Structures are given as structure tokens and as C-alpha cells.
Amino acid sequence: MLCLALSLSACKVLKTHIVKVTSSTETQPNEVLLKTTKGYVYLSTQNMTEKQKHILKNLRPFQCLEIKTPEQFAMQNRVVRFSDFKIRALVEADRECRKIKVTSRIEIH
């Protein structure tokens, strides 16, 4: 019974966020920048696995990324950062990915 109580207290409620990238990923010293239709998503590289690095390296523009995290998708000034997450690339034909329309592209001047 004690073991069950301990395992329940360590449970995290994961939220699923799907973003569509609008350009290639940019690796920075401590995080990876994703330019998306919603804004800028920064993923911390501190605990990133090799598999996650491979997914991000091979992510193409207009492909979607599923991010599962206990953290809120709370953008401030079109920026959100995640440090605890799991990711999965979605194909462009995925139903959830097709729902995300690209209305304007993010430009850097």
C-alpha cells in the first residue's frame, strides 16, 4: 500500500500541445528554438535525449511536433519555454497537423 501511495504522488499530469514549425530548428547553447505558427517555442537541451535531438534535427518546415509536458503552454510576447517534455514528430498528413493553418510566416529582421 505504501508503494502505491509513493507512485501516485510522483505522477505528473501531461498536457499535449501540437505546434507546426515554419522553419528549420535553431540550436542554441542551452535550448533549441522552434519558430511555429503560434510563436517561438524553446526546448531546453539540459535533459534532452539523443532520440529527441534526432527528431528536432530532422524536423522540416510545416511539419508538426507533438509536445507532452506537465508545463502550461503560456506564451508571453509570443515566446514559451519548456524544460520537462517528451516530443514526437507528426507527419504533415496527420489530422491534428492539418487543422493548423499557416496564416503568416514569422520573419526575423
DAGI-V432613 format. One record per residue. RES is the residue in one small letter. PHI is phi in whole degrees, -180 to 180 (999 if undefined). Layout:
res=<RES | RES>
phi=<PHI | PHI>
//
This chain:
res=<m | l | c | l | a | l | s | l | s | a | c | k | v | l | k | t | h | i | v | k | v | t | s | s | t | e | t | q | p | n | e | v | l | l | k | t | t | k | g | y | v | y | l | s | t | q | n | m | t | e | k | q | k | h | i | l | k | n | l | r | p | f | q | c | l | e | i | k | t | p | e | q | f | a | m | q | n | r | v | v | r | f | s | d | f | k | i | r | a | l | v | e | a | d | r | e | c | r | k | i | k | v | t | s | r | i | e | i | h>
phi=<999 | -63 | -62 | -63 | -64 | -67 | -69 | -71 | -71 | -90 | -69 | -115 | -88 | -92 | -105 | -105 | -122 | -117 | -124 | -110 | -79 | -110 | -158 | -64 | -71 | -120 | -86 | -118 | -52 | -119 | -158 | -115 | -96 | -116 | -90 | -124 | -66 | -93 | 147 | -103 | -114 | -108 | -112 | -66 | -93 | -57 | -114 | -73 | -82 | -63 | -63 | -65 | -62 | -65 | -59 | -67 | -64 | -95 | -72 | -102 | -56 | 72 | -92 | -102 | -127 | -95 | -116 | -108 | -155 | -79 | -84 | -75 | -90 | -106 | -80 | -128 | 56 | 62 | -130 | -140 | -123 | -126 | -116 | -122 | -157 | -128 | -127 | -152 | -79 | -110 | -75 | -61 | -81 | -58 | -57 | -67 | -69 | -65 | -67 | -85 | -94 | -94 | -94 | -147 | -96 | -81 | -118 | -108 | -109>
//
